[in-house]
Amino acid sequence: MALPQLALLTPMITAPDAFASVLRAVLAAAPVAAVILDFGPEDGRDIGKAAKGLLPLVQGAGAAALIAAPGDPRLVARIGADGAHYPLNHPVLADAIATLRPRSIVGVGAIRTRHDAMEAGELDIDYLMFGEPRADGFVPETEKTAERAEWWASIFNTPAVATAGDLAAVPLLVATGAEFLGVGPWLFSTPDPAATLAEVFRLAGAAKPSQG
């Protein structure tokens, strides 16, 4: 079983310049495949301005820079991002898929049931995210996230992201066989986010079964 790649979920970014220094250190701490940047409910111009200093950091580290639920999917190309991440019930998801795929990445989260997962799996998307924290701060139980991610990864071809709500969840989620391990936004509220991500990477490697 391959080690899952890391996908970071940021908190809502209200001070891009200050966040950039934290993000730079985090990206240097461990290899990251993707970062979902949450700029909150801003208009396209504000997101473009806020993203200007962050996209080069993410992409320069070899990671895909995704925007969380942009209201206008065309924003992705305008600001040079690599794609977008939407909740399954987002009103512009269908438009985003039609606009962005296959040139850009489109991922779907807010998967609460197996039915949700199968509905999302019928769409032309790049990944499904399990265990994503909700907007109200609720974090799904690790055991439920692991069960759904393992079920999905064992049957379907669309990649799965199993999202860890804390460090303790990492070994169980690595064992699911999901292609990606989601981390955050809690990561960025720890005393040393870079050291925390390094520990996530260490735990993920230690949890990977030996081959042969």
ZIZI-V609073 format. One record per backbone hydrogen bond with DSSP energy under -0.5 kcal/mol. NH is the residue of the N-H (numbers start at 1). CO is the residue of the C=O. If there is no record, write none. Layout:
BEGIN
nh=NH co=CO
nh=NH co=CO
END
This chain:
BEGIN
nh=5 co=179
nh=7 co=181
nh=8 co=34
nh=9 co=183
nh=10 co=8
nh=10 co=36
nh=13 co=38
nh=14 co=12
nh=19 co=15
nh=20 co=16
nh=21 co=17
nh=22 co=18
nh=23 co=19
nh=24 co=20
nh=25 co=21
nh=26 co=22
nh=27 co=23
nh=28 co=24
nh=29 co=25
nh=29 co=26
nh=30 co=26
nh=33 co=6
nh=34 co=6
nh=35 co=64
nh=36 co=8
nh=37 co=35
nh=37 co=66
nh=38 co=11
nh=38 co=36
nh=39 co=37
nh=42 co=40
nh=47 co=43
nh=48 co=44
nh=49 co=45
nh=50 co=46
nh=51 co=47
nh=52 co=48
nh=54 co=51
nh=55 co=51
nh=56 co=52
nh=58 co=54
nh=59 co=55
nh=60 co=56
nh=61 co=57
nh=61 co=58
nh=62 co=59
nh=63 co=58
nh=64 co=33
nh=66 co=35
nh=66 co=64
nh=67 co=83
nh=68 co=37
nh=69 co=67
nh=69 co=85
nh=73 co=71
nh=75 co=72
nh=76 co=73
nh=78 co=74
nh=79 co=75
nh=80 co=76
nh=80 co=77
nh=81 co=76
nh=82 co=65
nh=83 co=65
nh=84 co=105
nh=85 co=67
nh=86 co=107
nh=88 co=109
nh=90 co=87
nh=93 co=90
nh=96 co=92
nh=97 co=93
nh=98 co=94
nh=99 co=95
nh=100 co=96
nh=101 co=96
nh=101 co=97
nh=104 co=100
nh=105 co=82
nh=107 co=84
nh=108 co=127
nh=109 co=86
nh=111 co=129
nh=112 co=110
nh=117 co=113
nh=118 co=114
nh=119 co=115
nh=120 co=116
nh=121 co=117
nh=122 co=118
nh=122 co=119
nh=123 co=120
nh=125 co=123
nh=126 co=106
nh=127 co=106
nh=128 co=159
nh=129 co=108
nh=130 co=128
nh=130 co=161
nh=131 co=111
nh=134 co=138
nh=137 co=134
nh=140 co=138
nh=145 co=141
nh=146 co=142
nh=147 co=143
nh=148 co=144
nh=149 co=145
nh=150 co=146
nh=151 co=147
nh=152 co=148
nh=153 co=149
nh=154 co=150
nh=155 co=151
nh=155 co=152
nh=156 co=152
nh=159 co=126
nh=161 co=128
nh=162 co=160
nh=162 co=180
nh=163 co=130
nh=163 co=161
nh=164 co=162
nh=164 co=182
nh=169 co=166
nh=170 co=167
nh=173 co=169
nh=174 co=170
nh=175 co=171
nh=176 co=173
nh=177 co=174
nh=178 co=173
nh=180 co=160
nh=181 co=5
nh=182 co=162
nh=182 co=180
nh=183 co=7
nh=184 co=164
nh=185 co=9
nh=188 co=185
nh=189 co=186
nh=190 co=187
nh=193 co=190
nh=196 co=192
nh=197 co=193
nh=198 co=194
nh=199 co=195
nh=200 co=196
nh=201 co=197
nh=202 co=198
nh=203 co=199
nh=204 co=200
nh=205 co=201
nh=206 co=202
nh=207 co=203
nh=208 co=204
END
